[in-house]
């Protein structure tokens, strides 16, 4: 049992797991939210950071817990497990949704429990597929043939989860594997070698066209790997085929993309996270034209969400997928992505972004400036070795730190830049003579050689 509890704690809070330091009224809303979603566990006696804070689990406390849960309507049976001062409330997925507690209707959305109106929650459960796809068992994938160890290891590294545990048990705790020895659909999307055979609608297609219409294709890529790889590949494809403006006003060069990377990444992640995966034969499509970039995914507004609430209220179609993306910092906070896209485009001050619900499709369109040649200001300033703004941000971190790994750099930058990009930038800085390195691969430490 100790191993089981330690494993749960090491994986951390998520779509099906919540920590509570002590017994308070809020635990009932968590139980209600889990019952209205896909089930989950509440661990009482564990702090948010995973530190144990054991309680005295006497009959009085257990009676209080059960009495509070009995107030949920309709009644729901939970299992109470106690061990070494930790109380586990094991909540099954409810069979008579929606469930109501004294505080209202609650639903588990990503790693959080959110209060929703009765009309919204009833409508969502009337269309039960809206919230269940990612946690359903996938009958086509097998662990022996399809499990991608590299994708699994990379995910754990980004999420800060120990890689010493049994992979199947970790995947079960993440909601990605079942006790029937099957992947869930979310497990297929994140931890298998290719989605093409087992979940063909999850393939993503990127196309570069000449001109402003779909006549001449200059480049096309179909990405079929795990979700993290597919997201990175899509972002790289768009960056590769859109313009980058070089502005030199001082001794440093600033790279200004047509589409802000934050906005592009948010839009791509949104397409993968919120698409309606039940619909087969309709892939996520990214199209690059001379005057625009469009990101199209199947799935109109989630049931219960009004058009004027778009971007303000989060009603997630795939809460388990969202939870996994939060763990690896691809989603900063649930429900903030649309506003981040708007803010990033507005801050750049060039081009626009449009959101459109066209029938059953959600389309994000970034307008492009017409192709230009790199713009150089103050070209009379000698610049023997150019350093971009992003590279300078990395160099600034060494002011208060001697040696840093790429993981530490990513954390100091608030996870705004992927580890892969950081490593590329460090190699460029090494070529320019600004940093050096010690060690090998993931354990490599970087140090400052000279300042700009």
C-alpha positions, 0 to 999 in steps of 0.5 A: 500500500505504501508503494501505491500511495508513494506512486500516486504522490510522485505522479502529482495532481491531475485529471483523476487525482487531487491532494488535500492537506487536511479535511475541509468542505472543499473535498466534497466538491472534488468528489462531486467533480470526479463523479461527474467526470471519469472518476478519480481519487482524493488524497487527504493528508498530502500537501499540494507539493506532494509532501505528506501531512498525516492525519489522525484517521479515527472513526469521528473523522471517517464519519464526517467524511462519509456524512459529507459525501452522503449529501451529494445527490444522487447518492454515490458510493465511494471507497475509503482507504486509510494508511499511515495517516493518509486517507484515499477517497476512491470515487468511481465515475457516476452512473447517474450524472449529473451529481449535485453537492451543496455548493452546486454542480462541479465537473473535473476539467483538466487538473481542476474542478470547475463549477458549472450551471445545471443546464451546461452539465445536463447538456454535456452529459446528454451528449456524453461523447463530448467528455468521454473520448479520451478516457475510453479504451482503445481496442486497436493498440497493444502495449507490446506492439505500440508503446513508444518508450522514447515518447514516454520517457520524454513526457515524464522528463517534461512533467517532472515525474519519476521514471523509476516506476513501472510504466504500466502502473504510471500510465494507469495513474495518468488515465492512459492505460486500463486494468484490462491491459489496454491503452485509453485513447489519450494513451494512444495519442501520447504514448504510441509509436504511430496513431495512423493505424490505431487512431487514424483521425489523429493524423495531422496534415500540413500543406504549403501552397503557392499563392492564395488558393489551393491550386499548387502544393509546394510542400506537404507533410503528414505527421503521425507520431505521438501528440507532443512530436506532432505539435512540435513538427507542426510549429516547425513546419509553419515557422519554416514556411513563413517569413522572419524579419531581422531588425538590428538596432543595437549590437544585437539582432532581433528576430521578428516572426510574422506569427508570434511563436506563443500565439502559433503554439497556443493555436496548434495546441488548442487544435489538438486538445479540443478537436472532436476525435469521434469524427473519423476521416477528418484530420487537423489541417494546417495550411500556409498561403501567401497571405494567411495561415489557417489551422482547421480542426473538426468540432464546433463549440462544445455543447453548453458553450455559447458563442459570446462565452468563447475564450472566457469560459472553459468547457473542455471536450477532452479533459484528460488530454488537457490535463496531460498537456498541462503536466508538460506545460503546453497549456499554461492555465486552463481556459487562457489560451485564446486570450494569450493568442489575441494578446501576442498578436496584438503586441506584435502589431502586425497581422491579425488573428480570426476565430471562426466556427464554420459548421462543424469546424473550428478555424483559426486564421493568422493573416500574413504580411506579403513576403519581404526581404529581411529588414535591417535598421542601423546597418552601419553598426558593426555586428560581428557576432549577432545574438538574438533576443531569445539567446540574450535571455538565456545568457542573462540567466548566467548572471546569477548562476554558474552552471545550468542544465537545459532543464534548469534554463527552461524552468527559469524561463517559466517554460515559455520555450521548449527544451528542444529549442533551448538546446538548439540556442545553446549550441548556437551560442557555443558556436559564437563563443559565448557559452561552453558545456560540460558532460553528456546529453541530458546531464550536460551543464552549460556555463558562460564563457564571455558576455555580449 
